[in-house]
Amino acid sequence: MAGQAARTGGEWLVDALQAEGVRHVFGIPGVHNLAIY
């Protein structure tokens, strides 16, 4: 990965959801999901 920034879990998650055709995501904001990002 020379010259590339490490990707976050959030970026991987968004890519996976887009690949599956997901257009809307609903959730409960809070600290319980901060580890993803």
PQR file with spaces between the fields and no chain letter, atoms N, CA, C, O and H, PARSE charges and radii, in Angstrom:
ATOM       1  N    MET     1       0.826   -1.197    0.000 -0.4000 1.5000
ATOM       2  CA   MET     1       0.000    0.000    0.000 -0.0000 2.0000
ATOM       3  C    MET     1       0.864    1.252    0.000  0.5500 1.7000
ATOM       4  O    MET     1       0.501    2.250    0.623 -0.5500 1.4000
ATOM       5  N    ALA     2       1.956    1.219   -0.659 -0.4000 1.5000
ATOM       6  CA   ALA     2       2.826    2.390   -0.700 -0.0000 2.0000
ATOM       7  C    ALA     2       2.118    3.529   -1.419  0.5500 1.7000
ATOM       8  O    ALA     2       1.629    3.363   -2.536 -0.5500 1.4000
ATOM       9  H    ALA     2       2.251    0.409   -1.165  0.4000 1.0000
ATOM      10  N    GLY     3       2.068    4.675   -0.776 -0.4000 1.5000
ATOM      11  CA   GLY     3       1.438    5.848   -1.378 -0.0000 2.0000
ATOM      12  C    GLY     3      -0.066    5.914   -1.210  0.5500 1.7000
ATOM      13  O    GLY     3      -0.691    6.864   -1.682 -0.5500 1.4000
ATOM      14  H    GLY     3       2.465    4.810    0.132  0.4000 1.0000
ATOM      15  N    GLN     4      -0.663    4.933   -0.552 -0.4000 1.5000
ATOM      16  CA   GLN     4      -2.106    4.932   -0.355 -0.0000 2.0000
ATOM      17  C    GLN     4      -2.428    5.047    1.128  0.5500 1.7000
ATOM      18  O    GLN     4      -1.753    4.466    1.977 -0.5500 1.4000
ATOM      19  H    GLN     4      -0.154    4.162   -0.170  0.4000 1.0000
ATOM      20  N    ALA     5      -3.461    5.801    1.412 -0.4000 1.5000
ATOM      21  CA   ALA     5      -3.916    5.915    2.803 -0.0000 2.0000
ATOM      22  C    ALA     5      -4.717    4.663    3.164  0.5500 1.7000
ATOM      23  O    ALA     5      -5.396    4.092    2.312 -0.5500 1.4000
ATOM      24  H    ALA     5      -4.010    6.273    0.722  0.4000 1.0000
ATOM      25  N    ALA     6      -4.637    4.248    4.402 -0.4000 1.5000
ATOM      26  CA   ALA     6      -5.419    3.100    4.867 -0.0000 2.0000
ATOM      27  C    ALA     6      -6.898    3.452    4.832  0.5500 1.7000
ATOM      28  O    ALA     6      -7.284    4.575    5.157 -0.5500 1.4000
ATOM      29  H    ALA     6      -4.085    4.712    5.094  0.4000 1.0000
ATOM      30  N    ARG     7      -7.714    2.503    4.442 -0.4000 1.5000
ATOM      31  CA   ARG     7      -9.161    2.723    4.387 -0.0000 2.0000
ATOM      32  C    ARG     7      -9.774    2.412    5.743  0.5500 1.7000
ATOM      33  O    ARG     7      -9.299    1.542    6.473 -0.5500 1.4000
ATOM      34  H    ARG     7      -7.400    1.590    4.178  0.4000 1.0000
ATOM      35  N    THR     8     -10.821    3.127    6.058 -0.4000 1.5000
ATOM      36  CA   THR     8     -11.519    2.901    7.320 -0.0000 2.0000
ATOM      37  C    THR     8     -12.585    1.819    7.136  0.5500 1.7000
ATOM      38  O    THR     8     -12.963    1.475    6.017 -0.5500 1.4000
ATOM      39  H    THR     8     -11.206    3.833    5.464  0.4000 1.0000
ATOM      40  N    GLY     9     -13.056    1.297    8.268 -0.4000 1.5000
ATOM      41  CA   GLY     9     -14.143    0.331    8.218 -0.0000 2.0000
ATOM      42  C    GLY     9     -15.399    0.921    7.606  0.5500 1.7000
ATOM      43  O    GLY     9     -16.154    0.227    6.924 -0.5500 1.4000
ATOM      44  H    GLY     9     -12.749    1.577    9.178  0.4000 1.0000
ATOM      45  N    GLY    10     -15.620    2.206    7.850 -0.4000 1.5000
ATOM      46  CA   GLY    10     -16.781    2.883    7.272 -0.0000 2.0000
ATOM      47  C    GLY    10     -16.729    2.908    5.753  0.5500 1.7000
ATOM      48  O    GLY    10     -17.750    2.737    5.086 -0.5500 1.4000
ATOM      49  H    GLY    10     -15.007    2.770    8.403  0.4000 1.0000
ATOM      50  N    GLU    11     -15.534    3.122    5.208 -0.4000 1.5000
ATOM      51  CA   GLU    11     -15.373    3.134    3.751 -0.0000 2.0000
ATOM      52  C    GLU    11     -15.632    1.750    3.157  0.5500 1.7000
ATOM      53  O    GLU    11     -16.276    1.630    2.115 -0.5500 1.4000
ATOM      54  H    GLU    11     -14.705    3.261    5.749  0.4000 1.0000
ATOM      55  N    TRP    12     -15.130    0.705    3.820 -0.4000 1.5000
ATOM      56  CA   TRP    12     -15.392   -0.666    3.370 -0.0000 2.0000
ATOM      57  C    TRP    12     -16.889   -0.967    3.434  0.5500 1.7000
ATOM      58  O    TRP    12     -17.445   -1.587    2.526 -0.5500 1.4000
ATOM      59  H    TRP    12     -14.606    0.802    4.666  0.4000 1.0000
ATOM      60  N    LEU    13     -17.533   -0.525    4.511 -0.4000 1.5000
ATOM      61  CA   LEU    13     -18.965   -0.768    4.690 -0.0000 2.0000
ATOM      62  C    LEU    13     -19.776   -0.097    3.591  0.5500 1.7000
ATOM      63  O    LEU    13     -20.673   -0.716    3.017 -0.5500 1.4000
ATOM      64  H    LEU    13     -17.081   -0.022    5.248  0.4000 1.0000
ATOM      65  N    VAL    14     -19.474    1.157    3.292 -0.4000 1.5000
ATOM      66  CA   VAL    14     -20.195    1.886    2.242 -0.0000 2.0000
ATOM      67  C    VAL    14     -20.008    1.198    0.895  0.5500 1.7000
ATOM      68  O    VAL    14     -20.973    1.041    0.148 -0.5500 1.4000
ATOM      69  H    VAL    14     -18.746    1.660    3.757  0.4000 1.0000
ATOM      70  N    ASP    15     -18.799    0.790    0.576 -0.4000 1.5000
ATOM      71  CA   ASP    15     -18.549    0.093   -0.689 -0.0000 2.0000
ATOM      72  C    ASP    15     -19.368   -1.190   -0.786  0.5500 1.7000
ATOM      73  O    ASP    15     -19.938   -1.484   -1.836 -0.5500 1.4000
ATOM      74  H    ASP    15     -18.015    0.918    1.183  0.4000 1.0000
ATOM      75  N    ALA    16     -19.428   -1.952    0.299 -0.4000 1.5000
ATOM      76  CA   ALA    16     -20.182   -3.204    0.301 -0.0000 2.0000
ATOM      77  C    ALA    16     -21.676   -2.948    0.136  0.5500 1.7000
ATOM      78  O    ALA    16     -22.349   -3.659   -0.611 -0.5500 1.4000
ATOM      79  H    ALA    16     -18.964   -1.713    1.153  0.4000 1.0000
ATOM      80  N    LEU    17     -22.194   -1.948    0.821 -0.4000 1.5000
ATOM      81  CA   LEU    17     -23.620   -1.626    0.708 -0.0000 2.0000
ATOM      82  C    LEU    17     -23.958   -1.149   -0.701  0.5500 1.7000
ATOM      83  O    LEU    17     -24.991   -1.535   -1.249 -0.5500 1.4000
ATOM      84  H    LEU    17     -21.648   -1.370    1.428  0.4000 1.0000
ATOM      85  N    GLN    18     -23.107   -0.320   -1.291 -0.4000 1.5000
ATOM      86  CA   GLN    18     -23.337    0.147   -2.657 -0.0000 2.0000
ATOM      87  C    GLN    18     -23.292   -1.012   -3.647  0.5500 1.7000
ATOM      88  O    GLN    18     -24.087   -1.053   -4.586 -0.5500 1.4000
ATOM      89  H    GLN    18     -22.268   -0.007   -0.845  0.4000 1.0000
ATOM      90  N    ALA    19     -22.380   -1.946   -3.451 -0.4000 1.5000
ATOM      91  CA   ALA    19     -22.271   -3.103   -4.339 -0.0000 2.0000
ATOM      92  C    ALA    19     -23.536   -3.957   -4.304  0.5500 1.7000
ATOM      93  O    ALA    19     -23.867   -4.621   -5.286 -0.5500 1.4000
ATOM      94  H    ALA    19     -21.734   -1.913   -2.688  0.4000 1.0000
ATOM      95  N    GLU    20     -24.239   -3.943   -3.180 -0.4000 1.5000
ATOM      96  CA   GLU    20     -25.485   -4.699   -3.034 -0.0000 2.0000
ATOM      97  C    GLU    20     -26.710   -3.896   -3.454  0.5500 1.7000
ATOM      98  O    GLU    20     -27.830   -4.402   -3.390 -0.5500 1.4000
ATOM      99  H    GLU    20     -23.971   -3.404   -2.382  0.4000 1.0000
ATOM     100  N    GLY    21     -26.512   -2.654   -3.881 -0.4000 1.5000
ATOM     101  CA   GLY    21     -27.630   -1.836   -4.347 -0.0000 2.0000
ATOM     102  C    GLY    21     -28.392   -1.125   -3.242  0.5500 1.7000
ATOM     103  O    GLY    21     -29.492   -0.624   -3.475 -0.5500 1.4000
ATOM     104  H    GLY    21     -25.601   -2.243   -3.933  0.4000 1.0000
ATOM     105  N    VAL    22     -27.827   -1.073   -2.050 -0.4000 1.5000
ATOM     106  CA   VAL    22     -28.491   -0.397   -0.931 -0.0000 2.0000
ATOM     107  C    VAL    22     -28.466    1.107   -1.170  0.5500 1.7000
ATOM     108  O    VAL    22     -27.410    1.678   -1.439 -0.5500 1.4000
ATOM     109  H    VAL    22     -26.934   -1.480   -1.861  0.4000 1.0000
ATOM     110  N    ARG    23     -29.616    1.742   -1.074 -0.4000 1.5000
ATOM     111  CA   ARG    23     -29.704    3.186   -1.289 -0.0000 2.0000
ATOM     112  C    ARG    23     -29.986    3.958   -0.015  0.5500 1.7000
ATOM     113  O    ARG    23     -29.652    5.140    0.074 -0.5500 1.4000
ATOM     114  H    ARG    23     -30.474    1.278   -0.856  0.4000 1.0000
ATOM     115  N    HIS    24     -30.591    3.319    0.971 -0.4000 1.5000
ATOM     116  CA   HIS    24     -30.946    3.992    2.219 -0.0000 2.0000
ATOM     117  C    HIS    24     -30.519    3.127    3.399  0.5500 1.7000
ATOM     118  O    HIS    24     -30.667    1.905    3.381 -0.5500 1.4000
ATOM     119  H    HIS    24     -30.863    2.359    0.899  0.4000 1.0000
ATOM     120  N    VAL    25     -29.992    3.778    4.411 -0.4000 1.5000
ATOM     121  CA   VAL    25     -29.597    3.081    5.630 -0.0000 2.0000
ATOM     122  C    VAL    25     -30.179    3.846    6.810  0.5500 1.7000
ATOM     123  O    VAL    25     -30.029    5.064    6.901 -0.5500 1.4000
ATOM     124  H    VAL    25     -29.871    4.771    4.425  0.4000 1.0000
ATOM     125  N    PHE    26     -30.831    3.142    7.697 -0.4000 1.5000
ATOM     126  CA   PHE    26     -31.415    3.753    8.879 -0.0000 2.0000
ATOM     127  C    PHE    26     -30.696    3.218   10.106  0.5500 1.7000
ATOM     128  O    PHE    26     -30.282    2.059   10.130 -0.5500 1.4000
ATOM     129  H    PHE    26     -30.953    2.152    7.622  0.4000 1.0000
ATOM     130  N    GLY    27     -30.550    4.028   11.093 -0.4000 1.5000
ATOM     131  CA   GLY    27     -29.882    3.575   12.297 -0.0000 2.0000
ATOM     132  C    GLY    27     -30.144    4.520   13.451  0.5500 1.7000
ATOM     133  O    GLY    27     -30.858    5.515   13.320 -0.5500 1.4000
ATOM     134  H    GLY    27     -30.886    4.970   11.074  0.4000 1.0000
ATOM     135  N    ILE    28     -29.564    4.192   14.560 -0.4000 1.5000
ATOM     136  CA   ILE    28     -29.677    5.015   15.760 -0.0000 2.0000
ATOM     137  C    ILE    28     -28.310    5.644   16.007  0.5500 1.7000
ATOM     138  O    ILE    28     -27.356    4.929   16.313 -0.5500 1.4000
ATOM     139  H    ILE    28     -28.984    3.384   14.667  0.4000 1.0000
ATOM     140  N    PRO    29     -28.192    6.969   15.880 -0.5600 1.5000
ATOM     141  CA   PRO    29     -26.893    7.598   16.104  0.2800 2.0000
ATOM     142  C    PRO    29     -26.448    7.458   17.553  0.5500 1.7000
ATOM     143  O    PRO    29     -27.262    7.489   18.477 -0.5500 1.4000
ATOM     144  N    GLY    30     -25.171    7.308   17.728 -0.4000 1.5000
ATOM     145  CA   GLY    30     -24.628    7.188   19.072 -0.0000 2.0000
ATOM     146  C    GLY    30     -23.226    6.622   19.045  0.5500 1.7000
ATOM     147  O    GLY    30     -22.654    6.372   17.984 -0.5500 1.4000
ATOM     148  H    GLY    30     -24.510    7.283   16.977  0.4000 1.0000
ATOM     149  N    VAL    31     -22.692    6.428   20.217 -0.4000 1.5000
ATOM     150  CA   VAL    31     -21.311    5.976   20.320 -0.0000 2.0000
ATOM     151  C    VAL    31     -21.151    4.474   20.091  0.5500 1.7000
ATOM     152  O    VAL    31     -20.028    4.006   19.907 -0.5500 1.4000
ATOM     153  H    VAL    31     -23.157    6.631   21.079  0.4000 1.0000
ATOM     154  N    HIS    32     -22.229    3.715   20.098 -0.4000 1.5000
ATOM     155  CA   HIS    32     -22.128    2.263   19.970 -0.0000 2.0000
ATOM     156  C    HIS    32     -21.605    1.820   18.607  0.5500 1.7000
ATOM     157  O    HIS    32     -21.141    0.686   18.482 -0.5500 1.4000
ATOM     158  H    HIS    32     -23.142    4.095   20.247  0.4000 1.0000
ATOM     159  N    ASN    33     -21.660    2.668   17.583 -0.4000 1.5000
ATOM     160  CA   ASN    33     -21.175    2.279   16.259 -0.0000 2.0000
ATOM     161  C    ASN    33     -19.953    3.075   15.814  0.5500 1.7000
ATOM     162  O    ASN    33     -19.584    3.008   14.642 -0.5500 1.4000
ATOM     163  H    ASN    33     -22.037    3.589   17.684  0.4000 1.0000
ATOM     164  N    LEU    34     -19.322    3.814   16.695 -0.4000 1.5000
ATOM     165  CA   LEU    34     -18.146    4.600   16.325 -0.0000 2.0000
ATOM     166  C    LEU    34     -16.969    3.729   15.907  0.5500 1.7000
ATOM     167  O    LEU    34     -16.127    4.179   15.130 -0.5500 1.4000
ATOM     168  H    LEU    34     -19.622    3.869   17.648  0.4000 1.0000
ATOM     169  N    ALA    35     -16.887    2.515   16.393 -0.4000 1.5000
ATOM     170  CA   ALA    35     -15.762    1.642   16.043 -0.0000 2.0000
ATOM     171  C    ALA    35     -15.724    1.326   14.546  0.5500 1.7000
ATOM     172  O    ALA    35     -14.661    1.008   14.012 -0.5500 1.4000
ATOM     173  H    ALA    35     -17.571    2.149   17.024  0.4000 1.0000
ATOM     174  N    ILE    36     -16.851    1.407   13.875 -0.4000 1.5000
ATOM     175  CA   ILE    36     -16.887    1.146   12.434 -0.0000 2.0000
ATOM     176  C    ILE    36     -16.074    2.187   11.684  0.5500 1.7000
ATOM     177  O    ILE    36     -15.406    1.874   10.698 -0.5500 1.4000
ATOM     178  H    ILE    36     -17.715    1.665   14.309  0.4000 1.0000
ATOM     179  N    TYR    37     -16.132    3.421   12.154 -0.4000 1.5000
ATOM     180  CA   TYR    37     -15.508    4.517   11.414 -0.0000 2.0000
ATOM     181  C    TYR    37     -14.096    4.726   11.869  0.5500 1.7000
ATOM     182  O    TYR    37     -13.407    5.608   11.359 -0.5500 1.4000
ATOM     183  H    TYR    37     -16.674    3.675   12.955  0.4000 1.0000
